[in-house]
Amino acid sequence: MGKLWRMQFPGSPKEDIRQFLWLFASAFAIPRRQALLLRPDDELLAIYRARYPVGGWPDALEFETLANDLDRVHHLSLEKIWHDRLSVGELFATLSAPGRKSLN
């Protein structure tokens, strides 16, 4: 998937993309090696629903963990940018927007 990420974000260093994917994967308890399989167009809710296909099952607080990590590391409120079709790539684009601090 690295090629897709570099095509969509040609100005972003490979290391920034990796660091972001590892942060996301950590919140969703996805192994690091599998984090690199995420596509920019993967939607956060779709990833969540794939992990919990049956409604009402207790989860591991993935969104809460992600929101806390984004706030702590990047000073970004997930709540402020949230919409039901939010993709991993859109989240990365928000973090790497001009005027924001480097992801590293």
BASERO-154599 format. One record per residue (C-alpha): residue number from 1; x, y, z. Coordinates in pm, 1 decimal. Example, Ala and Ser with C-alpha at 12.3 -4.5 7.8 and 13.67 -1.06 7.14 Angstrom:
2
+-----+----------+----------+----------+
: num :        u :        v :        w :
+-----+----------+----------+----------+
:   1 :   1230.0 :   -450.0 :    780.0 :
:   2 :   1367.0 :   -106.0 :    714.0 :
+-----+----------+----------+----------+
// end
This chain:
104
+-----+----------+----------+----------+
: num :        u :        v :        w :
+-----+----------+----------+----------+
:   1 :      0.0 :      0.0 :      0.0 :
:   2 :    299.8 :    227.8 :     24.6 :
:   3 :    263.9 :    314.4 :   -342.0 :
:   4 :    -96.6 :    431.4 :   -288.1 :
:   5 :      8.5 :    648.9 :      4.6 :
:   6 :    296.8 :    803.7 :   -190.4 :
:   7 :     68.5 :    869.2 :   -489.4 :
:   8 :   -194.3 :   1038.5 :   -273.1 :
:   9 :     57.3 :   1225.5 :    -55.9 :
:  10 :    364.4 :   1283.1 :   -275.1 :
:  11 :    501.9 :   1558.8 :    -51.0 :
:  12 :    482.9 :   1356.9 :    269.6 :
:  13 :    792.9 :   1176.4 :    389.0 :
:  14 :    759.2 :    799.3 :    404.4 :
:  15 :    847.6 :    810.7 :    773.9 :
:  16 :    556.1 :   1048.6 :    848.8 :
:  17 :    315.8 :    807.8 :    679.5 :
:  18 :    455.8 :    512.3 :    874.1 :
:  19 :    440.8 :    697.3 :   1206.7 :
:  20 :     79.9 :    793.3 :   1141.6 :
:  21 :    -19.0 :    440.0 :   1041.2 :
:  22 :    148.6 :    299.2 :   1351.7 :
:  23 :    -36.5 :    546.7 :   1574.4 :
:  24 :   -365.0 :    452.1 :   1410.0 :
:  25 :   -288.5 :     79.5 :   1426.8 :
:  26 :   -194.0 :    104.7 :   1792.7 :
:  27 :   -531.9 :    258.7 :   1878.2 :
:  28 :   -710.7 :    -20.5 :   1690.8 :
:  29 :   -482.5 :   -297.6 :   1824.5 :
:  30 :   -363.5 :   -377.4 :   1472.2 :
:  31 :    -11.6 :   -526.2 :   1450.2 :
:  32 :    244.9 :   -284.4 :   1305.3 :
:  33 :    313.7 :   -502.7 :   1002.0 :
:  34 :    -58.5 :   -500.7 :    918.5 :
:  35 :    -77.2 :   -123.1 :    959.4 :
:  36 :    113.4 :    -90.6 :    635.4 :
:  37 :   -174.8 :   -269.6 :    458.4 :
:  38 :   -417.8 :     12.2 :    534.4 :
:  39 :   -524.5 :    212.1 :    229.8 :
:  40 :   -579.2 :    588.8 :    230.0 :
:  41 :   -943.3 :    533.8 :    130.8 :
:  42 :  -1018.7 :    288.2 :    413.6 :
:  43 :  -1291.6 :    438.8 :    628.1 :
:  44 :  -1250.6 :    437.7 :   1004.2 :
:  45 :  -1602.0 :    308.2 :   1067.1 :
:  46 :  -1553.9 :     28.9 :    811.3 :
:  47 :  -1234.7 :    -79.2 :    986.4 :
:  48 :  -1416.0 :    -73.3 :   1319.3 :
:  49 :  -1713.5 :   -269.3 :   1185.0 :
:  50 :  -1482.2 :   -529.6 :   1034.3 :
:  51 :  -1337.3 :   -583.0 :   1382.3 :
:  52 :  -1682.8 :   -592.8 :   1546.7 :
:  53 :  -1928.4 :   -730.3 :   1289.4 :
:  54 :  -2196.2 :   -801.7 :   1550.2 :
:  55 :  -2346.6 :   -491.1 :   1705.9 :
:  56 :  -2357.5 :   -461.0 :   2081.1 :
:  57 :  -2036.8 :   -651.1 :   2151.4 :
:  58 :  -1799.0 :   -475.3 :   2386.5 :
:  59 :  -1512.1 :   -311.6 :   2205.1 :
:  60 :  -1160.4 :   -211.0 :   2307.1 :
:  61 :  -1235.1 :    163.1 :   2301.7 :
:  62 :  -1058.4 :    208.7 :   1968.8 :
:  63 :  -1208.1 :    547.0 :   1887.2 :
:  64 :  -1154.1 :    677.8 :   2237.4 :
:  65 :   -791.3 :    564.7 :   2225.3 :
:  66 :   -741.9 :    718.0 :   1881.9 :
:  67 :   -900.0 :   1045.7 :   1994.2 :
:  68 :   -677.5 :   1058.7 :   2302.5 :
:  69 :   -363.6 :    978.6 :   2103.1 :
:  70 :   -442.9 :   1237.7 :   1836.2 :
:  71 :   -502.2 :   1501.7 :   2101.5 :
:  72 :   -193.8 :   1408.2 :   2304.3 :
:  73 :     49.9 :   1370.3 :   2015.3 :
:  74 :    -88.3 :   1607.7 :   1751.6 :
:  75 :   -321.1 :   1842.6 :   1943.5 :
:  76 :   -603.7 :   1744.8 :   1709.2 :
:  77 :   -962.6 :   1689.1 :   1817.7 :
:  78 :  -1107.2 :   1386.3 :   1638.1 :
:  79 :  -1451.6 :   1506.1 :   1738.8 :
:  80 :  -1408.6 :   1832.6 :   1545.7 :
:  81 :  -1321.2 :   1662.8 :   1216.2 :
:  82 :  -1538.8 :   1353.0 :   1254.4 :
:  83 :  -1792.1 :   1240.7 :    996.9 :
:  84 :  -1918.2 :    889.2 :    928.0 :
:  85 :  -1712.8 :    845.3 :    608.9 :
:  86 :  -1383.6 :    974.4 :    752.2 :
:  87 :  -1099.3 :    783.6 :    588.1 :
:  88 :   -752.6 :    704.0 :    712.2 :
:  89 :   -612.0 :    919.6 :    429.7 :
:  90 :   -835.2 :   1213.5 :    517.5 :
:  91 :   -720.7 :   1192.5 :    877.5 :
:  92 :   -357.4 :   1185.6 :    764.5 :
:  93 :   -419.1 :   1481.7 :    533.0 :
:  94 :   -559.9 :   1680.3 :    824.9 :
:  95 :   -252.4 :   1604.1 :   1033.6 :
:  96 :    -10.7 :   1688.0 :    753.3 :
:  97 :   -187.5 :   2005.7 :    638.6 :
:  98 :     29.3 :   2313.9 :    584.9 :
:  99 :     73.3 :   2510.7 :    903.8 :
: 100 :     61.3 :   2204.8 :   1130.7 :
: 101 :    372.4 :   2078.9 :   1305.2 :
: 102 :    560.3 :   1786.1 :   1152.7 :
: 103 :    420.0 :   1443.9 :   1233.1 :
: 104 :    750.0 :   1327.0 :   1379.3 :
+-----+----------+----------+----------+
// end
